[in-house]
């Protein structure tokens, strides 16, 4: 860790080296890089003729879709919990 409070590490994503820095833990950054690498590899295996840029964009779209779905589910769960808590207050 540097004096600025950021962690730095080099990761490999789809055969390329990237230098990451951030306040997240090194383990978290490795996990995220691994997730992106796995998604790019999955897309490339399903579409072997795509170039790296298209694989990266399709991976980003897939990850964004997954994030949006999870966020929607999270918001629905929060709403249910709030309704349940309000129902318990009325008793």
C-alpha positions, -999 to 999 in steps of 0.1 A, spaced: 0 0 0 12 35 -9 11 66 12 -22 77 -5 -41 48 10 -45 30 -23 -37 -7 -30 -19 -14 -62 -14 -47 -81 -9 -60 -116 -35 -85 -129 -39 -104 -161 -72 -101 -179 -77 -120 -212 -40 -122 -218 -32 -86 -211 -15 -71 -180 -33 -43 -162 -21 -22 -133 -50 -16 -108 -51 8 -79 -79 15 -55 -90 15 -19 -105 -20 -22 -85 -48 -8 -60 -66 -30 -80 -98 -27 -112 -79 -38 -94 -64 -68 -80 -99 -78 -115 -114 -75 -130 -87 -97 -102 -90 -123 -108 -128 -123 -145 -123 -128 -139 -100 -158 -113 -125 -172 -138 -154 -168 -166 -135 -185 -144 -125 -214 -132 -161 -218 -168 -173 -217 -179 -148 -244 -148 -156 -265 -155 -194 -263 -191 -189 -275 -180 -165 -303 -145 -174 -315 -145 -150 -344 -149 -119 -323 -119 -95 -317 -109 -85 -282 -127 -51 -283 -160 -68 -291 -154 -95 -265 -148 -67 -239 -179 -48 -249 -201 -79 -248 -186 -88 -215 -194 -54 -201 -230 -56 -214 -234 -90 -198 -219 -78 -165 -241 -47 -166 -272 -68 -172 -264 -91 -143 -258 -61 -121 -291 -44 -131 -310 -77 -124 -294 -81 -90 -300 -45 -81 -337 -48 -91 -340 -80 -69 -322 -62 -41 -347 -32 -43 -376 -56 -43 -363 -74 -13 -358 -41 5 -394 -31 -3 -406 -64 11 -386 -60 42 -399 -24 47 -435 -36 42 -429 -64 67 -414 -41 92 -443 -17 88 -468 -45 92 -451 -56 124 -453 -21 138 -491 -20 132 -496 -51 153 
